[in-house]
Amino acid sequence: MGVVKDSALTARTRTEALAAMATDPGLDVLVIGGGVVGAGTALDAVSRGLRTGLVEAADWAAGASSRSSGLLHGDRTALEERAVLADRIAPHLVRPQPFLIPLRVPIVERVWGAVGVGAYDLAARVAGGRLPIQRHYDKAATLGIFPDIRPSRLTGAIRFYDARVDGVRLVIDLVRTAVGYGALAASRARVVGLRRNGDVVTGAVVRDEVDGQEHVIRARQVIAATGVWSRDIEGLLGRPRRVLRPEVIRGVHVVVPRERIRGRVGLVIRTERGRLFLVPQADHWVIGAAGAPWPGGAGEVRAEVADVDEILDRVDRVLRSRLTRADVVAVEAGLRTVALRGDRAAGAGPVPAVLGLAPGLTVAIGDALGTYRQVAGQAVDRALGPERTRTRRSITDRIQLVGAVGYEVARAQADSYARRMGWTPARAEHLLGRYGAQVEQIAALVAERPDLGRPLDAAPRYLRAEVVHAVGAEGALHLDDVLSRRVPIGVEQRDGGAGVLGETVALMAGELGWDVDRARAEREAYVARCRAVGEAAGLVVDGPPPSGRA
């Protein structure tokens, strides 16, 4: 099932979509929130024939969806969804990821580990997965695969397979696919009020964060997929007592260069303070802690010095690398809701959850990237009601996302692309893994403008065309949108990508019509943010000064 019309996200389509929503006599569904659940809900709704709008206060995937390890694991439902993503709707984005679980205690730990991993493997197979099952290694074989593990803390290991997905690319492809089927989507559009007729929510007041104008959007049903910001939506109802009391945890990830840890697969470290996942990427490792309760608000959250030091300390107890803060090139912190507490009548409890807060207003909160479809489907079911749901069932398990349509053909033609474009096989594989069949759009840009075929000077893994594509097809409006999410150099280099700032700003300025003052402002804002994040985490950020010409 292919996309039926152009799905490009641009500054122009954003403005046009917001205007169209504001003049529509009444959308069937207005979705608030541009993370994976909101994007998935918009696709679910529009694919059932509903007139659908989607608004996001910041950039697509700017919240929890861009701040996770991307691992697709969990219970039976999560494993079923993983198989759907990998086999049908987004095969270009899902990658198998082997992990080792180091063992310290002979026999007993191996037996218990085998039982636990075996149950996981069985659940994955029953759910339709096709990844290899567990394999056991002795001490010598384990060190051959992961030489950095301290031999004194090792008797062997168990290998198991998970899968990972790039959360940002998943969200962007979901939004683009929804737009391709007719949804109206606008980022930088903040909900500042709810429109009501008595107790019934009939739409929202949305402020355009670009020009400051406010728009009234009418809708028969409003679905808030705002994650840890869901309580803010409830606050717009003006109730004296709130139903939602979310329990939120903060997760922290640190990024270190690939060469600083000698290992060929991922690693799961079990300590008295929980598990750490070491996930290998092309040029670096992402080391993620499971998270701890967060009593603060849902605004900008940052990792602190103590967070980084704790993660490094836990890693150094198992590995020989002796990582220090000097090795950390980037740090990310994010929030996610793990439970809701409140009135029993409202259905509060563990997430994922779909709750009715008022007639016409549904809140949908997910708990993982891989289960977004389940939450989205339940939210649209609730908005439709039982009778209409019987004739308008969710079909998103059969809708291929942008990039997946034609992906198998693009893979088969990878060598041809490489020869035609002068790409190395590694370059072609990299682009296919990011864009799937949309690699043809990258190739078309390079064919039209050969200068875009050059790698970025200080980040040769990425082509200049990828920056232009981010603006011309993926809705990037700011420098941070590109370097923190679409072409994520900012979270792969210690200085936030200082070496690519001039080149990237120049490319974006040409596409978006920035003058010198606007280009300078973009650069200053981005550098200031990188410095603030780095300083909070105790990192030395050797970037360019915030001022200066772009």
Number of C-alpha atoms within 10 A of each C-alpha: 9 14 18 11 11 13 21 18 24 20 18 11 18 20 17 15 20 24 16 15 26 19 14 13 11 18 22 19 28 31 29 30 32 33 31 35 35 34 32 27 37 35 33 28 31 23 22 17 13 19 21 30 30 30 30 25 21 17 22 30 26 19 26 23 25 24 21 25 23 19 22 23 22 17 11 16 15 21 26 21 23 29 24 21 25 20 15 17 22 25 22 26 22 22 16 16 18 19 23 26 20 26 23 17 12 11 11 11 15 20 11 11 17 18 12 11 20 16 12 22 22 14 19 26 18 13 19 16 19 15 17 14 15 17 14 15 18 13 16 15 13 25 19 12 15 20 18 18 23 15 17 8 15 19 19 22 24 19 22 22 22 21 19 20 25 20 24 25 22 28 24 24 25 27 33 27 30 29 27 22 19 22 27 26 29 30 26 21 28 21 23 15 17 23 17 15 8 8 10 15 22 23 25 23 18 25 20 20 14 11 8 11 10 16 19 20 25 26 25 19 25 30 29 28 30 25 26 22 20 21 17 14 20 20 16 14 18 11 9 7 8 14 20 23 15 22 18 22 19 21 24 24 26 25 25 25 20 16 11 15 21 16 20 15 17 24 21 17 20 16 12 6 12 12 15 20 21 25 22 23 13 9 12 18 23 22 23 23 22 16 20 14 14 16 10 10 11 18 10 9 15 20 22 19 15 12 20 20 16 13 18 19 15 19 22 16 15 20 20 15 17 15 18 13 17 11 16 24 22 25 27 22 23 21 28 27 24 21 20 20 15 14 13 9 9 15 17 19 18 15 18 18 19 24 20 17 18 15 16 20 24 22 24 29 30 28 19 23 28 27 23 23 25 20 23 29 24 18 29 29 20 20 23 20 11 11 9 12 15 11 9 17 16 21 13 21 14 12 19 22 28 27 27 23 22 14 22 14 12 20 18 10 12 20 16 15 19 17 12 11 16 12 17 13 14 11 16 21 16 16 21 21 20 18 21 26 22 19 22 16 15 20 19 14 19 19 14 10 11 14 13 20 21 13 15 19 13 15 16 11 16 20 21 24 23 25 25 22 23 22 24 19 19 24 26 26 20 19 24 22 22 25 23 20 24 23 22 17 22 23 20 24 21 25 22 27 22 21 17 18 22 14 16 21 22 16 18 23 19 12 15 18 11 15 10 13 11 14 21 19 17 20 26 19 15 23 25 15 14 22 20 15 20 26 15 14 23 19 23 15 20 12 17 16 12 17 13 11 12 19
